[in-house]
Amino acid sequence: MIVRILGEGQFDLDDAEVTRLNELDESLVAAVEAGDEDAFRRDLAAVLDEVRTRGRSVPADYLGPSELVLPHEGATIEEVRALLSDEGLIPNA
């Protein structure tokens, strides 16, 4: 799965990692819904760190689509709230 972190780049992430991302996403969604800034920052960083550490950087000249787009690390709760779907940021596998 190709995952884009806005303003940072794309990462190729094994489909098996999506389960872990969904777990992190659930916590992030709960923080957004509660308006808990500290939990939001922690959980957003955890999602992005998971992609960065488990994924492989995609070359800058790759022209294919991203299957998943994540906000940048400095995103606000309001920006992330606008990106949420019924399944959170990360669709359930």
N, C-alpha and C positions, 0 to 999 in steps of 0.2 A: 504494500500500500504506500502510495506517495503522499506524504504529509508536508504541508507548507506551514511554516511559522512566519506570519506576516512580518516583513521587514528583515527577515533573517535568512531564509532560504528553504530548500526542500530536502526532505529526508526520506529514504526508502526504509520502511518499517515492515518487518515480517508480520503477516496476518495473525500469528500466534500472540503477538504483543498487544493486539487490540483489546483482549480481555482485561489485561492490566490497566490499559488506558481507560476503559469503561469504569473500572473501580475508582480510579482517580477522578474521573469526570463526575461521578455521582457525588463525591465529596465537594467538588468545586461548585456544582449546581446548588447543593444545599447551602453553601456559603453565600452564593449570589442571592438566592431567595431570601436568606436571613439578613442580608445586608451586612454581614460580618467581614469587615475589611481585612482583619488579620488572617482569618481562615482563608479568605479569598486569595490573598497574596501568596500564602503558603501553598494552597492547592493548585493555583495557576502555575507557580514555579515547579511544582511536582510533575504536573502534566508535561510541561515543556522540557524539563530535565529528562523525563522518561523517553521522549522522542529523540532528544539529542544524544543520550547515552546508548539507547537500543537501536537507533536508526543509523543508516549510513548516508552521509552527505551525497546529494545528487549533484552532478556537475552543473555548473552555471549555464551551460549551453543546452541543457535538456529542455525540450519544448513540449513535452507531454503534460497532461492535466494533473492537478493535485486531486486526490480522492477525498482529502480532508484538509480544511484550512483552520488553523488555530490562531488566536490573537497573539500579539506581541507581548512580551513580559511586562511592559509598562501600561498595558490596557487597564481601563477603569472598569469598575463593576458595571456601570451603565453600558459601556461598549460591549462587554461580554454578554450581558443580559440581552442585548439586541441580536447577538449571534446565536443564542440558544434556540434549539428546536424542542419538540416534545421529547426527544431522546438526549438532550443535552448538547454538548459540543461534538461528541463522538457518537455516531450511530451505533446501535447495538448490533453485534455480529450475529 
